[in-house]
Amino acid sequence: MQDRPIVKVHLWSGLRVFTGGQEIVEVPAKTVGDVIQGLVALHPGLEDIIDSGVSVAVDGKVIASALNEPVGPENEIWLMQRLKGG
């Protein structure tokens, strides 16, 4: 994981109980998939919520299912409740 840059991930308020109150969590990641894996590795309490479905937004664009979407320190990354249409 040393070759992955550190990115900052913003969390919605309901998740902060699993991160010791942190609103922003730093994880090593090159892709959206790395972000998700890194969050679970650092904060195992997030796993059930992530497994039940979340959305990831990078620079305001919701990434539906492209876990290979690249990310870097320059990106604004948000983990959000899954967005549902109807």
N, CA, C and O atoms as a Maestro MAE file, in Angstrom:
{
 s_m_m2io_version
 :::
 2.0.0
}

f_m_ct {
 s_m_title
 :::
 protein
 m_atom[344] {
  # First column is atom index #
  i_m_mmod_type
  r_m_x_coord
  r_m_y_coord
  r_m_z_coord
  i_m_residue_number
  s_m_chain_name
  s_m_pdb_residue_name
  s_m_pdb_atom_name
  i_m_atomic_number
  :::
  1 25 0.811 -1.205 0.000 1 A "MET " " N  " 7
  2 3 0.000 0.000 0.000 1 A "MET " " CA " 6
  3 2 0.847 1.258 0.000 1 A "MET " " C  " 6
  4 15 0.302 2.352 -0.151 1 A "MET " " O  " 8
  5 25 2.157 1.148 0.164 2 A "GLN " " N  " 7
  6 3 3.014 2.327 0.214 2 A "GLN " " CA " 6
  7 2 3.005 3.098 -1.101 2 A "GLN " " C  " 6
  8 15 3.265 4.302 -1.096 2 A "GLN " " O  " 8
  9 25 2.715 2.446 -2.226 3 A "ASP " " N  " 7
  10 3 2.753 3.138 -3.505 3 A "ASP " " CA " 6
  11 2 1.454 3.886 -3.800 3 A "ASP " " C  " 6
  12 15 1.317 4.494 -4.862 3 A "ASP " " O  " 8
  13 25 0.513 3.848 -2.881 4 A "ARG " " N  " 7
  14 3 -0.761 4.542 -3.075 4 A "ARG " " CA " 6
  15 2 -0.727 5.887 -2.347 4 A "ARG " " C  " 6
  16 15 -0.342 5.962 -1.180 4 A "ARG " " O  " 8
  17 25 -1.132 6.941 -3.048 5 A "PRO " " N  " 7
  18 3 -1.176 8.249 -2.386 5 A "PRO " " CA " 6
  19 2 -2.274 8.279 -1.321 5 A "PRO " " C  " 6
  20 15 -3.214 7.486 -1.365 5 A "PRO " " O  " 8
  21 25 -2.146 9.181 -0.387 6 A "ILE " " N  " 7
  22 3 -3.152 9.346 0.656 6 A "ILE " " CA " 6
  23 2 -4.238 10.285 0.141 6 A "ILE " " C  " 6
  24 15 -3.955 11.390 -0.321 6 A "ILE " " O  " 8
  25 25 -5.499 9.822 0.228 7 A "VAL " " N  " 7
  26 3 -6.631 10.653 -0.163 7 A "VAL " " CA " 6
  27 2 -7.504 10.909 1.058 7 A "VAL " " C  " 6
  28 15 -7.502 10.130 2.012 7 A "VAL " " O  " 8
  29 25 -8.240 11.994 1.018 8 A "LYS " " N  " 7
  30 3 -9.151 12.351 2.107 8 A "LYS " " CA " 6
  31 2 -10.569 12.008 1.685 8 A "LYS " " C  " 6
  32 15 -11.022 12.383 0.604 8 A "LYS " " O  " 8
  33 25 -11.264 11.285 2.563 9 A "VAL " " N  " 7
  34 3 -12.632 10.859 2.285 9 A "VAL " " CA " 6
  35 2 -13.561 11.511 3.303 9 A "VAL " " C  " 6
  36 15 -13.387 11.339 4.509 9 A "VAL " " O  " 8
  37 25 -14.537 12.253 2.818 10 A "HIS " " N  " 7
  38 3 -15.535 12.906 3.668 10 A "HIS " " CA " 6
  39 2 -16.661 11.908 3.937 10 A "HIS " " C  " 6
  40 15 -17.101 11.203 3.029 10 A "HIS " " O  " 8
  41 25 -17.123 11.850 5.187 11 A "LEU " " N  " 7
  42 3 -18.170 10.913 5.578 11 A "LEU " " CA " 6
  43 2 -19.431 11.652 6.005 11 A "LEU " " C  " 6
  44 15 -19.361 12.753 6.551 11 A "LEU " " O  " 8
  45 25 -20.587 11.038 5.751 12 A "TRP " " N  " 7
  46 3 -21.818 11.642 6.261 12 A "TRP " " CA " 6
  47 2 -21.869 11.432 7.759 12 A "TRP " " C  " 6
  48 15 -21.231 10.521 8.286 12 A "TRP " " O  " 8
  49 25 -22.621 12.267 8.440 13 A "SER " " N  " 7
  50 3 -22.575 12.333 9.900 13 A "SER " " CA " 6
  51 2 -22.880 11.017 10.594 13 A "SER " " C  " 6
  52 15 -22.313 10.750 11.654 13 A "SER " " O  " 8
  53 25 -23.754 10.184 10.040 14 A "GLY " " N  " 7
  54 3 -24.103 8.915 10.663 14 A "GLY " " CA " 6
  55 2 -22.960 7.918 10.736 14 A "GLY " " C  " 6
  56 15 -23.010 6.976 11.526 14 A "GLY " " O  " 8
  57 25 -21.939 8.112 9.928 15 A "LEU " " N  " 7
  58 3 -20.799 7.175 9.920 15 A "LEU " " CA " 6
  59 2 -19.721 7.542 10.932 15 A "LEU " " C  " 6
  60 15 -18.855 6.727 11.248 15 A "LEU " " O  " 8
  61 25 -19.775 8.730 11.423 16 A "ARG " " N  " 7
  62 3 -18.687 9.212 12.275 16 A "ARG " " CA " 6
  63 2 -18.577 8.451 13.586 16 A "ARG " " C  " 6
  64 15 -17.520 8.464 14.218 16 A "ARG " " O  " 8
  65 25 -19.637 7.795 14.003 17 A "VAL " " N  " 7
  66 3 -19.583 6.972 15.218 17 A "VAL " " CA " 6
  67 2 -18.594 5.809 15.030 17 A "VAL " " C  " 6
  68 15 -18.032 5.308 16.005 17 A "VAL " " O  " 8
  69 25 -18.385 5.385 13.785 18 A "PHE " " N  " 7
  70 3 -17.482 4.279 13.485 18 A "PHE " " CA " 6
  71 2 -16.038 4.729 13.273 18 A "PHE " " C  " 6
  72 15 -15.138 3.898 13.152 18 A "PHE " " O  " 8
  73 25 -15.818 6.047 13.228 19 A "THR " " N  " 7
  74 3 -14.470 6.572 12.962 19 A "THR " " CA " 6
  75 2 -13.968 7.447 14.099 19 A "THR " " C  " 6
  76 15 -13.099 8.296 13.901 19 A "THR " " O  " 8
  77 25 -14.512 7.239 15.282 20 A "GLY " " N  " 7
  78 3 -14.091 8.048 16.422 20 A "GLY " " CA " 6
  79 2 -14.446 9.512 16.271 20 A "GLY " " C  " 6
  80 15 -13.759 10.377 16.814 20 A "GLY " " O  " 8
  81 25 -15.521 9.802 15.532 21 A "GLY " " N  " 7
  82 3 -15.964 11.173 15.354 21 A "GLY " " CA " 6
  83 2 -15.355 11.898 14.173 21 A "GLY " " C  " 6
  84 15 -15.691 13.055 13.920 21 A "GLY " " O  " 8
  85 25 -14.465 11.240 13.446 22 A "GLN " " N  " 7
  86 3 -13.813 11.901 12.313 22 A "GLN " " CA " 6
  87 2 -14.794 12.152 11.177 22 A "GLN " " C  " 6
  88 15 -15.548 11.261 10.786 22 A "GLN " " O  " 8
  89 25 -14.780 13.360 10.656 23 A "GLU " " N  " 7
  90 3 -15.583 13.712 9.483 23 A "GLU " " CA " 6
  91 2 -14.817 13.386 8.203 23 A "GLU " " C  " 6
  92 15 -15.411 13.053 7.178 23 A "GLU " " O  " 8
  93 25 -13.497 13.487 8.277 24 A "ILE " " N  " 7
  94 3 -12.631 13.202 7.135 24 A "ILE " " CA " 6
  95 2 -11.637 12.125 7.553 24 A "ILE " " C  " 6
  96 15 -10.962 12.241 8.576 24 A "ILE " " O  " 8
  97 25 -11.562 11.069 6.734 25 A "VAL " " N  " 7
  98 3 -10.660 9.953 7.005 25 A "VAL " " CA " 6
  99 2 -9.648 9.888 5.871 25 A "VAL " " C  " 6
  100 15 -10.012 10.014 4.702 25 A "VAL " " O  " 8
  101 25 -8.396 9.695 6.207 26 A "GLU " " N  " 7
  102 3 -7.350 9.567 5.189 26 A "GLU " " CA " 6
  103 2 -7.037 8.096 4.957 26 A "GLU " " C  " 6
  104 15 -6.804 7.343 5.902 26 A "GLU " " O  " 8
  105 25 -7.034 7.694 3.684 27 A "VAL " " N  " 7
  106 3 -6.714 6.316 3.315 27 A "VAL " " CA " 6
  107 2 -5.790 6.318 2.106 27 A "VAL " " C  " 6
  108 15 -5.863 7.222 1.274 27 A "VAL " " O  " 8
  109 25 -4.915 5.307 1.998 28 A "PRO " " N  " 7
  110 3 -4.099 5.177 0.791 28 A "PRO " " CA " 6
  111 2 -4.962 4.605 -0.330 28 A "PRO " " C  " 6
  112 15 -5.580 3.555 -0.156 28 A "PRO " " O  " 8
  113 25 -5.012 5.279 -1.475 29 A "ALA " " N  " 7
  114 3 -5.877 4.809 -2.556 29 A "ALA " " CA " 6
  115 2 -5.483 5.406 -3.898 29 A "ALA " " C  " 6
  116 15 -5.082 6.566 -3.994 29 A "ALA " " O  " 8
  117 25 -5.610 4.576 -4.937 30 A "LYS " " N  " 7
  118 3 -5.454 5.030 -6.319 30 A "LYS " " CA " 6
  119 2 -6.775 4.949 -7.074 30 A "LYS " " C  " 6
  120 15 -6.937 5.572 -8.124 30 A "LYS " " O  " 8
  121 25 -7.736 4.163 -6.525 31 A "THR " " N  " 7
  122 3 -9.031 3.967 -7.183 31 A "THR " " CA " 6
  123 2 -10.158 4.045 -6.149 31 A "THR " " C  " 6
  124 15 -9.917 4.019 -4.942 31 A "THR " " O  " 8
  125 25 -11.386 4.139 -6.648 32 A "VAL " " N  " 7
  126 3 -12.550 4.125 -5.760 32 A "VAL " " CA " 6
  127 2 -12.588 2.817 -4.975 32 A "VAL " " C  " 6
  128 15 -12.933 2.822 -3.793 32 A "VAL " " O  " 8
  129 25 -12.239 1.698 -5.610 33 A "GLY " " N  " 7
  130 3 -12.195 0.418 -4.911 33 A "GLY " " CA " 6
  131 2 -11.199 0.435 -3.762 33 A "GLY " " C  " 6
  132 15 -11.473 -0.104 -2.690 33 A "GLY " " O  " 8
  133 25 -10.040 1.053 -3.983 34 A "ASP " " N  " 7
  134 3 -9.052 1.194 -2.912 34 A "ASP " " CA " 6
  135 2 -9.607 2.018 -1.753 34 A "ASP " " C  " 6
  136 15 -9.345 1.718 -0.588 34 A "ASP " " O  " 8
  137 25 -10.373 3.055 -2.080 35 A "VAL " " N  " 7
  138 3 -10.969 3.901 -1.042 35 A "VAL " " CA " 6
  139 2 -11.858 3.046 -0.140 35 A "VAL " " C  " 6
  140 15 -11.755 3.110 1.085 35 A "VAL " " O  " 8
  141 25 -12.716 2.260 -0.746 36 A "ILE " " N  " 7
  142 3 -13.645 1.424 0.022 36 A "ILE " " CA " 6
  143 2 -12.885 0.401 0.854 36 A "ILE " " C  " 6
  144 15 -13.174 0.226 2.038 36 A "ILE " " O  " 8
  145 25 -11.920 -0.273 0.248 37 A "GLN " " N  " 7
  146 3 -11.121 -1.259 0.991 37 A "GLN " " CA " 6
  147 2 -10.355 -0.601 2.128 37 A "GLN " " C  " 6
  148 15 -10.271 -1.157 3.223 37 A "GLN " " O  " 8
  149 25 -9.799 0.569 1.880 38 A "GLY " " N  " 7
  150 3 -9.035 1.278 2.901 38 A "GLY " " CA " 6
  151 2 -9.891 1.714 4.072 38 A "GLY " " C  " 6
  152 15 -9.456 1.647 5.222 38 A "GLY " " O  " 8
  153 25 -11.117 2.166 3.785 39 A "LEU " " N  " 7
  154 3 -12.022 2.562 4.861 39 A "LEU " " CA " 6
  155 2 -12.350 1.384 5.765 39 A "LEU " " C  " 6
  156 15 -12.345 1.519 6.989 39 A "LEU " " O  " 8
  157 25 -12.636 0.228 5.169 40 A "VAL " " N  " 7
  158 3 -12.968 -0.962 5.954 40 A "VAL " " CA " 6
  159 2 -11.751 -1.446 6.740 40 A "VAL " " C  " 6
  160 15 -11.886 -1.872 7.887 40 A "VAL " " O  " 8
  161 25 -10.569 -1.384 6.136 41 A "ALA " " N  " 7
  162 3 -9.352 -1.826 6.831 41 A "ALA " " CA " 6
  163 2 -9.071 -0.954 8.054 41 A "ALA " " C  " 6
  164 15 -8.694 -1.465 9.109 41 A "ALA " " O  " 8
  165 25 -9.253 0.353 7.916 42 A "LEU " " N  " 7
  166 3 -8.979 1.265 9.023 42 A "LEU " " CA " 6
  167 2 -10.111 1.334 10.047 42 A "LEU " " C  " 6
  168 15 -9.874 1.573 11.231 42 A "LEU " " O  " 8
  169 25 -11.344 1.123 9.580 43 A "HIS " " N  " 7
  170 3 -12.522 1.261 10.442 43 A "HIS " " CA " 6
  171 2 -13.481 0.102 10.148 43 A "HIS " " C  " 6
  172 15 -14.461 0.278 9.424 43 A "HIS " " O  " 8
  173 25 -13.202 -1.077 10.706 44 A "PRO " " N  " 7
  174 3 -14.009 -2.272 10.404 44 A "PRO " " CA " 6
  175 2 -15.501 -2.105 10.682 44 A "PRO " " C  " 6
  176 15 -16.315 -2.811 10.086 44 A "PRO " " O  " 8
  177 25 -15.872 -1.199 11.561 45 A "GLY " " N  " 7
  178 3 -17.287 -0.962 11.840 45 A "GLY " " CA " 6
  179 2 -18.057 -0.438 10.634 45 A "GLY " " C  " 6
  180 15 -19.287 -0.494 10.617 45 A "GLY " " O  " 8
  181 25 -17.356 0.066 9.633 46 A "LEU " " N  " 7
  182 3 -18.001 0.575 8.421 46 A "LEU " " CA " 6
  183 2 -18.384 -0.529 7.444 46 A "LEU " " C  " 6
  184 15 -19.158 -0.289 6.518 46 A "LEU " " O  " 8
  185 25 -17.858 -1.727 7.634 47 A "GLU " " N  " 7
  186 3 -18.025 -2.789 6.630 47 A "GLU " " CA " 6
  187 2 -19.483 -3.111 6.331 47 A "GLU " " C  " 6
  188 15 -19.862 -3.180 5.162 47 A "GLU " " O  " 8
  189 25 -20.309 -3.309 7.349 48 A "ASP " " N  " 7
  190 3 -21.715 -3.659 7.097 48 A "ASP " " CA " 6
  191 2 -22.439 -2.564 6.328 48 A "ASP " " C  " 6
  192 15 -23.228 -2.852 5.428 48 A "ASP " " O  " 8
  193 25 -22.179 -1.325 6.673 49 A "ILE " " N  " 7
  194 3 -22.827 -0.209 5.981 49 A "ILE " " CA " 6
  195 2 -22.361 -0.138 4.533 49 A "ILE " " C  " 6
  196 15 -23.173 0.047 3.627 49 A "ILE " " O  " 8
  197 25 -21.073 -0.284 4.314 50 A "ILE " " N  " 7
  198 3 -20.539 -0.248 2.951 50 A "ILE " " CA " 6
  199 2 -21.076 -1.428 2.146 50 A "ILE " " C  " 6
  200 15 -21.447 -1.273 0.982 50 A "ILE " " O  " 8
  201 25 -21.116 -2.607 2.768 51 A "ASP " " N  " 7
  202 3 -21.634 -3.789 2.068 51 A "ASP " " CA " 6
  203 2 -23.109 -3.649 1.707 51 A "ASP " " C  " 6
  204 15 -23.556 -4.210 0.707 51 A "ASP " " O  " 8
  205 25 -23.871 -2.904 2.513 52 A "SER " " N  " 7
  206 3 -25.293 -2.743 2.224 52 A "SER " " CA " 6
  207 2 -25.535 -1.736 1.100 52 A "SER " " C  " 6
  208 15 -26.644 -1.644 0.572 52 A "SER " " O  " 8
  209 25 -24.515 -0.995 0.742 53 A "GLY " " N  " 7
  210 3 -24.612 -0.089 -0.391 53 A "GLY " " CA " 6
  211 2 -24.362 1.356 -0.036 53 A "GLY " " C  " 6
  212 15 -25.061 1.933 0.797 53 A "GLY " " O  " 8
  213 25 -23.379 1.931 -0.662 54 A "VAL " " N  " 7
  214 3 -23.054 3.344 -0.507 54 A "VAL " " CA " 6
  215 2 -22.772 3.915 -1.893 54 A "VAL " " C  " 6
  216 15 -22.596 3.177 -2.862 54 A "VAL " " O  " 8
  217 25 -22.734 5.206 -1.963 55 A "SER " " N  " 7
  218 3 -22.313 5.893 -3.181 55 A "SER " " CA " 6
  219 2 -21.023 6.629 -2.875 55 A "SER " " C  " 6
  220 15 -20.810 7.104 -1.760 55 A "SER " " O  " 8
  221 25 -20.176 6.715 -3.872 56 A "VAL " " N  " 7
  222 3 -18.943 7.480 -3.756 56 A "VAL " " CA " 6
  223 2 -19.001 8.590 -4.798 56 A "VAL " " C  " 6
  224 15 -19.285 8.346 -5.970 56 A "VAL " " O  " 8
  225 25 -18.730 9.799 -4.356 57 A "ALA " " N  " 7
  226 3 -18.676 10.931 -5.277 57 A "ALA " " CA " 6
  227 2 -17.242 11.446 -5.329 57 A "ALA " " C  " 6
  228 15 -16.593 11.639 -4.301 57 A "ALA " " O  " 8
  229 25 -16.771 11.662 -6.544 58 A "VAL " " N  " 7
  230 3 -15.432 12.206 -6.761 58 A "VAL " " CA " 6
  231 2 -15.604 13.523 -7.512 58 A "VAL " " C  " 6
  232 15 -16.095 13.552 -8.640 58 A "VAL " " O  " 8
  233 25 -15.192 14.606 -6.866 59 A "ASP " " N  " 7
  234 3 -15.319 15.944 -7.453 59 A "ASP " " CA " 6
  235 2 -16.755 16.223 -7.913 59 A "ASP " " C  " 6
  236 15 -16.974 16.821 -8.967 59 A "ASP " " O  " 8
  237 25 -17.727 15.782 -7.108 60 A "GLY " " N  " 7
  238 3 -19.127 16.053 -7.395 60 A "GLY " " CA " 6
  239 2 -19.802 15.075 -8.338 60 A "GLY " " C  " 6
  240 15 -21.007 15.175 -8.568 60 A "GLY " " O  " 8
  241 25 -19.053 14.135 -8.887 61 A "LYS " " N  " 7
  242 3 -19.612 13.139 -9.819 61 A "LYS " " CA " 6
  243 2 -19.799 11.824 -9.070 61 A "LYS " " C  " 6
  244 15 -18.837 11.263 -8.546 61 A "LYS " " O  " 8
  245 25 -21.036 11.334 -9.019 62 A "VAL " " N  " 7
  246 3 -21.301 10.066 -8.345 62 A "VAL " " CA " 6
  247 2 -20.792 8.930 -9.221 62 A "VAL " " C  " 6
  248 15 -21.136 8.819 -10.398 62 A "VAL " " O  " 8
  249 25 -19.963 8.090 -8.610 63 A "ILE " " N  " 7
  250 3 -19.393 6.941 -9.314 63 A "ILE " " CA " 6
  251 2 -20.299 5.751 -9.013 63 A "ILE " " C  " 6
  252 15 -20.305 5.241 -7.893 63 A "ILE " " O  " 8
  253 25 -21.055 5.313 -9.998 64 A "ALA " " N  " 7
  254 3 -22.069 4.282 -9.778 64 A "ALA " " CA " 6
  255 2 -21.449 2.935 -9.412 64 A "ALA " " C  " 6
  256 15 -21.715 2.407 -8.332 64 A "ALA " " O  " 8
  257 25 -20.646 2.388 -10.276 65 A "SER " " N  " 7
  258 3 -20.098 1.063 -9.978 65 A "SER " " CA " 6
  259 2 -18.679 0.885 -10.503 65 A "SER " " C  " 6
  260 15 -18.181 -0.240 -10.547 65 A "SER " " O  " 8
  261 25 -18.030 1.947 -10.894 66 A "ALA " " N  " 7
  262 3 -16.691 1.871 -11.468 66 A "ALA " " CA " 6
  263 2 -15.645 1.903 -10.356 66 A "ALA " " C  " 6
  264 15 -15.082 2.953 -10.045 66 A "ALA " " O  " 8
  265 25 -15.399 0.746 -9.768 67 A "LEU " " N  " 7
  266 3 -14.425 0.673 -8.675 67 A "LEU " " CA " 6
  267 2 -13.012 0.993 -9.144 67 A "LEU " " C  " 6
  268 15 -12.139 1.287 -8.328 67 A "LEU " " O  " 8
  269 25 -12.781 0.939 -10.457 68 A "ASN " " N  " 7
  270 3 -11.456 1.231 -10.989 68 A "ASN " " CA " 6
  271 2 -11.289 2.710 -11.352 68 A "ASN " " C  " 6
  272 15 -10.260 3.094 -11.909 68 A "ASN " " O  " 8
  273 25 -12.285 3.538 -11.044 69 A "GLU " " N  " 7
  274 3 -12.192 4.989 -11.280 69 A "GLU " " CA " 6
  275 2 -11.009 5.546 -10.487 69 A "GLU " " C  " 6
  276 15 -10.949 5.360 -9.272 69 A "GLU " " O  " 8
  277 25 -10.064 6.229 -11.152 70 A "PRO " " N  " 7
  278 3 -8.887 6.729 -10.434 70 A "PRO " " CA " 6
  279 2 -9.216 7.881 -9.485 70 A "PRO " " C  " 6
  280 15 -10.101 8.694 -9.753 70 A "PRO " " O  " 8
  281 25 -8.492 7.929 -8.383 71 A "VAL " " N  " 7
  282 3 -8.575 9.022 -7.418 71 A "VAL " " CA " 6
  283 2 -7.162 9.412 -7.005 71 A "VAL " " C  " 6
  284 15 -6.220 8.630 -7.137 71 A "VAL " " O  " 8
  285 25 -7.037 10.626 -6.508 72 A "GLY " " N  " 7
  286 3 -5.750 11.099 -6.022 72 A "GLY " " CA " 6
  287 2 -5.953 12.170 -4.970 72 A "GLY " " C  " 6
  288 15 -7.086 12.567 -4.696 72 A "GLY " " O  " 8
  289 25 -4.865 12.640 -4.379 73 A "PRO " " N  " 7
  290 3 -4.953 13.647 -3.314 73 A "PRO " " CA " 6
  291 2 -5.651 14.929 -3.744 73 A "PRO " " C  " 6
  292 15 -6.184 15.657 -2.906 73 A "PRO " " O  " 8
  293 25 -5.653 15.212 -5.039 74 A "GLU " " N  " 7
  294 3 -6.268 16.440 -5.537 74 A "GLU " " CA " 6
  295 2 -7.792 16.348 -5.630 74 A "GLU " " C  " 6
  296 15 -8.459 17.363 -5.832 74 A "GLU " " O  " 8
  297 25 -8.349 15.145 -5.484 75 A "ASN " " N  " 7
  298 3 -9.789 14.951 -5.615 75 A "ASN " " CA " 6
  299 2 -10.530 15.162 -4.305 75 A "ASN " " C  " 6
  300 15 -10.005 14.887 -3.226 75 A "ASN " " O  " 8
  301 25 -11.764 15.655 -4.416 76 A "GLU " " N  " 7
  302 3 -12.659 15.739 -3.266 76 A "GLU " " CA " 6
  303 2 -13.532 14.475 -3.316 76 A "GLU " " C  " 6
  304 15 -14.281 14.268 -4.271 76 A "GLU " " O  " 8
  305 25 -13.425 13.643 -2.284 77 A "ILE " " N  " 7
  306 3 -14.093 12.343 -2.274 77 A "ILE " " CA " 6
  307 2 -15.080 12.303 -1.112 77 A "ILE " " C  " 6
  308 15 -14.737 12.630 0.024 77 A "ILE " " O  " 8
  309 25 -16.319 11.893 -1.418 78 A "TRP " " N  " 7
  310 3 -17.368 11.787 -0.404 78 A "TRP " " CA " 6
  311 2 -17.940 10.384 -0.422 78 A "TRP " " C  " 6
  312 15 -18.263 9.859 -1.488 78 A "TRP " " O  " 8
  313 25 -18.070 9.771 0.743 79 A "LEU " " N  " 7
  314 3 -18.807 8.524 0.896 79 A "LEU " " CA " 6
  315 2 -20.202 8.940 1.356 79 A "LEU " " C  " 6
  316 15 -20.357 9.621 2.370 79 A "LEU " " O  " 8
  317 25 -21.220 8.518 0.590 80 A "MET " " N  " 7
  318 3 -22.579 8.979 0.860 80 A "MET " " CA " 6
  319 2 -23.537 7.795 0.921 80 A "MET " " C  " 6
  320 15 -23.229 6.701 0.449 80 A "MET " " O  " 8
  321 25 -24.700 8.037 1.509 81 A "GLN " " N  " 7
  322 3 -25.735 7.029 1.477 81 A "GLN " " CA " 6
  323 2 -26.077 6.770 0.018 81 A "GLN " " C  " 6
  324 15 -26.078 7.685 -0.806 81 A "GLN " " O  " 8
  325 25 -26.369 5.508 -0.289 82 A "ARG " " N  " 7
  326 3 -26.670 5.150 -1.678 82 A "ARG " " CA " 6
  327 2 -27.810 6.011 -2.191 82 A "ARG " " C  " 6
  328 15 -28.851 6.149 -1.549 82 A "ARG " " O  " 8
  329 25 -27.589 6.582 -3.358 83 A "LEU " " N  " 7
  330 3 -28.615 7.386 -4.009 83 A "LEU " " CA " 6
  331 2 -29.519 6.449 -4.805 83 A "LEU " " C  " 6
  332 15 -29.044 5.633 -5.595 83 A "LEU " " O  " 8
  333 25 -30.824 6.578 -4.586 84 A "LYS " " N  " 7
  334 3 -31.789 5.705 -5.252 84 A "LYS " " CA " 6
  335 2 -32.737 6.552 -6.091 84 A "LYS " " C  " 6
  336 15 -33.169 7.627 -5.677 84 A "LYS " " O  " 8
  337 25 -33.040 6.056 -7.245 85 A "GLY " " N  " 7
  338 3 -33.994 6.730 -8.093 85 A "GLY " " CA " 6
  339 2 -35.322 5.987 -8.089 85 A "GLY " " C  " 6
  340 15 -35.406 4.866 -7.588 85 A "GLY " " O  " 8
  341 25 -36.317 6.583 -8.623 86 A "GLY " " N  " 7
  342 3 -37.601 5.880 -8.619 86 A "GLY " " CA " 6
  343 2 -38.592 6.441 -9.570 86 A "GLY " " C  " 6
  344 15 -39.712 5.938 -9.663 86 A "GLY " " O  " 8
  :::
 }
 m_bond[343] {
  # First column is bond index #
  i_m_from
  i_m_to
  i_m_order
  :::
  1 1 2 1
  2 2 3 1
  3 3 4 2
  4 3 5 1
  5 5 6 1
  6 6 7 1
  7 7 8 2
  8 7 9 1
  9 9 10 1
  10 10 11 1
  11 11 12 2
  12 11 13 1
  13 13 14 1
  14 14 15 1
  15 15 16 2
  16 15 17 1
  17 17 18 1
  18 18 19 1
  19 19 20 2
  20 19 21 1
  21 21 22 1
  22 22 23 1
  23 23 24 2
  24 23 25 1
  25 25 26 1
  26 26 27 1
  27 27 28 2
  28 27 29 1
  29 29 30 1
  30 30 31 1
  31 31 32 2
  32 31 33 1
  33 33 34 1
  34 34 35 1
  35 35 36 2
  36 35 37 1
  37 37 38 1
  38 38 39 1
  39 39 40 2
  40 39 41 1
  41 41 42 1
  42 42 43 1
  43 43 44 2
  44 43 45 1
  45 45 46 1
  46 46 47 1
  47 47 48 2
  48 47 49 1
  49 49 50 1
  50 50 51 1
  51 51 52 2
  52 51 53 1
  53 53 54 1
  54 54 55 1
  55 55 56 2
  56 55 57 1
  57 57 58 1
  58 58 59 1
  59 59 60 2
  60 59 61 1
  61 61 62 1
  62 62 63 1
  63 63 64 2
  64 63 65 1
  65 65 66 1
  66 66 67 1
  67 67 68 2
  68 67 69 1
  69 69 70 1
  70 70 71 1
  71 71 72 2
  72 71 73 1
  73 73 74 1
  74 74 75 1
  75 75 76 2
  76 75 77 1
  77 77 78 1
  78 78 79 1
  79 79 80 2
  80 79 81 1
  81 81 82 1
  82 82 83 1
  83 83 84 2
  84 83 85 1
  85 85 86 1
  86 86 87 1
  87 87 88 2
  88 87 89 1
  89 89 90 1
  90 90 91 1
  91 91 92 2
  92 91 93 1
  93 93 94 1
  94 94 95 1
  95 95 96 2
  96 95 97 1
  97 97 98 1
  98 98 99 1
  99 99 100 2
  100 99 101 1
  101 101 102 1
  102 102 103 1
  103 103 104 2
  104 103 105 1
  105 105 106 1
  106 106 107 1
  107 107 108 2
  108 107 109 1
  109 109 110 1
  110 110 111 1
  111 111 112 2
  112 111 113 1
  113 113 114 1
  114 114 115 1
  115 115 116 2
  116 115 117 1
  117 117 118 1
  118 118 119 1
  119 119 120 2
  120 119 121 1
  121 121 122 1
  122 122 123 1
  123 123 124 2
  124 123 125 1
  125 125 126 1
  126 126 127 1
  127 127 128 2
  128 127 129 1
  129 129 130 1
  130 130 131 1
  131 131 132 2
  132 131 133 1
  133 133 134 1
  134 134 135 1
  135 135 136 2
  136 135 137 1
  137 137 138 1
  138 138 139 1
  139 139 140 2
  140 139 141 1
  141 141 142 1
  142 142 143 1
  143 143 144 2
  144 143 145 1
  145 145 146 1
  146 146 147 1
  147 147 148 2
  148 147 149 1
  149 149 150 1
  150 150 151 1
  151 151 152 2
  152 151 153 1
  153 153 154 1
  154 154 155 1
  155 155 156 2
  156 155 157 1
  157 157 158 1
  158 158 159 1
  159 159 160 2
  160 159 161 1
  161 161 162 1
  162 162 163 1
  163 163 164 2
  164 163 165 1
  165 165 166 1
  166 166 167 1
  167 167 168 2
  168 167 169 1
  169 169 170 1
  170 170 171 1
  171 171 172 2
  172 171 173 1
  173 173 174 1
  174 174 175 1
  175 175 176 2
  176 175 177 1
  177 177 178 1
  178 178 179 1
  179 179 180 2
  180 179 181 1
  181 181 182 1
  182 182 183 1
  183 183 184 2
  184 183 185 1
  185 185 186 1
  186 186 187 1
  187 187 188 2
  188 187 189 1
  189 189 190 1
  190 190 191 1
  191 191 192 2
  192 191 193 1
  193 193 194 1
  194 194 195 1
  195 195 196 2
  196 195 197 1
  197 197 198 1
  198 198 199 1
  199 199 200 2
  200 199 201 1
  201 201 202 1
  202 202 203 1
  203 203 204 2
  204 203 205 1
  205 205 206 1
  206 206 207 1
  207 207 208 2
  208 207 209 1
  209 209 210 1
  210 210 211 1
  211 211 212 2
  212 211 213 1
  213 213 214 1
  214 214 215 1
  215 215 216 2
  216 215 217 1
  217 217 218 1
  218 218 219 1
  219 219 220 2
  220 219 221 1
  221 221 222 1
  222 222 223 1
  223 223 224 2
  224 223 225 1
  225 225 226 1
  226 226 227 1
  227 227 228 2
  228 227 229 1
  229 229 230 1
  230 230 231 1
  231 231 232 2
  232 231 233 1
  233 233 234 1
  234 234 235 1
  235 235 236 2
  236 235 237 1
  237 237 238 1
  238 238 239 1
  239 239 240 2
  240 239 241 1
  241 241 242 1
  242 242 243 1
  243 243 244 2
  244 243 245 1
  245 245 246 1
  246 246 247 1
  247 247 248 2
  248 247 249 1
  249 249 250 1
  250 250 251 1
  251 251 252 2
  252 251 253 1
  253 253 254 1
  254 254 255 1
  255 255 256 2
  256 255 257 1
  257 257 258 1
  258 258 259 1
  259 259 260 2
  260 259 261 1
  261 261 262 1
  262 262 263 1
  263 263 264 2
  264 263 265 1
  265 265 266 1
  266 266 267 1
  267 267 268 2
  268 267 269 1
  269 269 270 1
  270 270 271 1
  271 271 272 2
  272 271 273 1
  273 273 274 1
  274 274 275 1
  275 275 276 2
  276 275 277 1
  277 277 278 1
  278 278 279 1
  279 279 280 2
  280 279 281 1
  281 281 282 1
  282 282 283 1
  283 283 284 2
  284 283 285 1
  285 285 286 1
  286 286 287 1
  287 287 288 2
  288 287 289 1
  289 289 290 1
  290 290 291 1
  291 291 292 2
  292 291 293 1
  293 293 294 1
  294 294 295 1
  295 295 296 2
  296 295 297 1
  297 297 298 1
  298 298 299 1
  299 299 300 2
  300 299 301 1
  301 301 302 1
  302 302 303 1
  303 303 304 2
  304 303 305 1
  305 305 306 1
  306 306 307 1
  307 307 308 2
  308 307 309 1
  309 309 310 1
  310 310 311 1
  311 311 312 2
  312 311 313 1
  313 313 314 1
  314 314 315 1
  315 315 316 2
  316 315 317 1
  317 317 318 1
  318 318 319 1
  319 319 320 2
  320 319 321 1
  321 321 322 1
  322 322 323 1
  323 323 324 2
  324 323 325 1
  325 325 326 1
  326 326 327 1
  327 327 328 2
  328 327 329 1
  329 329 330 1
  330 330 331 1
  331 331 332 2
  332 331 333 1
  333 333 334 1
  334 334 335 1
  335 335 336 2
  336 335 337 1
  337 337 338 1
  338 338 339 1
  339 339 340 2
  340 339 341 1
  341 341 342 1
  342 342 343 1
  343 343 344 2
  :::
 }
}
